[in-house]
């Protein structure tokens, strides 16, 4: 994968997850409103905890962006991709299962879709060796 595209991917994923996670930590109700998502009122206290995990995934992607600009870090970047793909795959599967049973609104499918697309990109990227030449 070309250097700029790889860096852009890392930055987009990292910034979007870091900001979403931070917003969930600070004000989960406002964040869900921005995303047009609804949850039961009793779930709101746990959304800040979920935000911490989302924030951490975003930081992992930003660390991946740092690795992209450094020479000789392809193995580390691949590890970031494997771990974040596992997390995203788990989230996508969970959301799909909950939407299919009616426990989550259909609006949550956007989360499953975004995570699923990232999983596909990363699995393909690992298999096709996109991260092997990370760094300038």
C-alpha positions as CSV (number, residue, x, y, z in Angstrom):
1,X,0.0,0.0,0.0
2,X,1.3,3.4,-0.8
3,X,2.8,5.3,2.1
4,X,0.3,8.2,2.0
5,X,-2.7,6.0,1.8
6,X,-1.4,3.8,4.6
7,X,-0.8,6.9,6.7
8,X,-4.2,8.4,5.9
9,X,-5.9,5.2,6.8
10,X,-4.1,5.1,10.2
11,X,-4.9,8.7,10.9
12,X,-8.6,8.5,9.9
13,X,-9.2,5.4,12.0
14,X,-7.1,6.8,14.9
15,X,-8.7,10.2,15.0
16,X,-12.3,9.0,14.5
17,X,-12.0,6.4,17.3
18,X,-10.0,8.6,19.6
19,X,-12.5,11.5,19.3
20,X,-15.5,9.2,19.6
21,X,-14.0,7.5,22.7
22,X,-13.1,10.8,24.3
23,X,-16.6,12.2,23.6
24,X,-18.2,9.1,25.1
25,X,-16.1,9.5,28.2
26,X,-16.9,13.2,28.6
27,X,-20.6,13.2,27.6
28,X,-22.1,9.9,26.3
29,X,-25.6,11.3,25.8
30,X,-24.4,14.1,23.6
31,X,-22.1,11.8,21.6
32,X,-24.9,9.3,21.0
33,X,-27.2,12.2,19.9
34,X,-24.5,13.2,17.4
35,X,-24.4,9.7,16.1
36,X,-28.2,9.4,16.1
37,X,-28.0,6.4,18.3
38,X,-30.2,5.4,21.3
39,X,-29.6,3.3,24.3
40,X,-31.7,2.6,27.4
41,X,-31.1,5.1,30.2
42,X,-29.8,2.4,32.5
43,X,-26.9,1.7,30.0
44,X,-25.6,5.3,30.0
45,X,-23.2,4.9,33.0
46,X,-21.4,2.2,31.1
47,X,-20.9,4.2,27.9
48,X,-18.0,6.1,29.4
49,X,-16.3,2.8,30.1
50,X,-17.0,1.7,26.5
51,X,-15.6,5.1,25.5
52,X,-12.3,4.3,27.2
53,X,-12.0,1.2,25.1
54,X,-12.9,3.1,21.9
55,X,-10.4,5.8,22.8
56,X,-7.7,3.1,23.4
57,X,-8.3,1.6,19.9
58,X,-8.0,5.0,18.4
59,X,-4.7,5.5,20.2
60,X,-3.5,2.1,18.8
61,X,-4.2,3.4,15.3
62,X,-2.4,6.7,16.0
63,X,0.5,4.6,17.2
64,X,0.3,2.8,13.9
65,X,0.5,6.1,12.1
66,X,3.7,6.8,14.0
67,X,5.0,3.4,12.9
68,X,4.1,4.2,9.2
69,X,6.5,7.2,9.3
70,X,9.3,5.2,10.9
71,X,11.5,2.8,8.9
72,X,11.7,-0.8,9.9
73,X,8.5,-1.0,11.9
74,X,6.4,-3.2,9.6
75,X,6.2,-6.0,12.1
76,X,4.9,-3.7,14.8
77,X,2.4,-2.1,12.4
78,X,1.2,-5.6,11.5
79,X,0.7,-6.4,15.1
80,X,-1.4,-3.2,15.6
81,X,-3.5,-4.3,12.6
82,X,-4.0,-7.8,13.9
83,X,-5.1,-6.6,17.3
84,X,-7.4,-3.8,16.1
85,X,-8.9,-6.2,13.5
86,X,-9.8,-8.7,16.2
87,X,-11.4,-5.9,18.3
88,X,-13.3,-4.5,15.4
89,X,-14.5,-7.9,14.2
90,X,-15.7,-8.6,17.7
91,X,-17.6,-5.3,17.9
92,X,-19.1,-5.8,14.4
93,X,-20.3,-9.3,15.3
94,X,-21.7,-8.2,18.6
95,X,-23.6,-5.2,17.1
96,X,-25.0,-7.4,14.2
97,X,-26.2,-10.0,16.7
98,X,-27.9,-7.4,18.9
99,X,-29.5,-5.5,16.0
100,X,-30.8,-8.8,14.6
101,X,-32.5,-9.6,18.0
102,X,-33.9,-6.1,18.4
103,X,-31.7,-5.3,21.4
104,X,-30.1,-2.4,19.5
105,X,-31.6,0.0,17.0
106,X,-30.8,-0.3,13.3
107,X,-28.7,2.9,13.6
108,X,-26.0,0.8,15.2
109,X,-25.4,-0.9,11.9
110,X,-23.3,2.0,10.9
111,X,-20.9,1.0,13.7
112,X,-20.8,-2.6,12.5
113,X,-20.3,-1.5,8.9
114,X,-17.4,0.9,9.7
115,X,-15.7,-1.8,11.9
116,X,-16.4,-4.5,9.2
117,X,-14.8,-2.3,6.5
118,X,-11.7,-1.8,8.6
119,X,-11.4,-5.5,9.3
120,X,-11.6,-6.3,5.6
121,X,-9.0,-3.6,4.8
122,X,-6.7,-4.9,7.5
123,X,-7.0,-8.6,6.7
124,X,-6.5,-7.9,3.0
125,X,-3.6,-5.6,3.8
126,X,-1.9,-8.2,6.0
127,X,-2.4,-11.0,3.4
128,X,-1.2,-8.8,0.5
129,X,1.8,-7.4,2.4
130,X,0.7,-3.8,2.4
131,X,2.4,-3.0,5.7
132,X,5.7,-4.7,4.8
133,X,7.1,-1.5,3.4
134,X,5.7,0.9,5.9
135,X,8.0,3.9,6.5
136,X,9.6,6.2,4.1
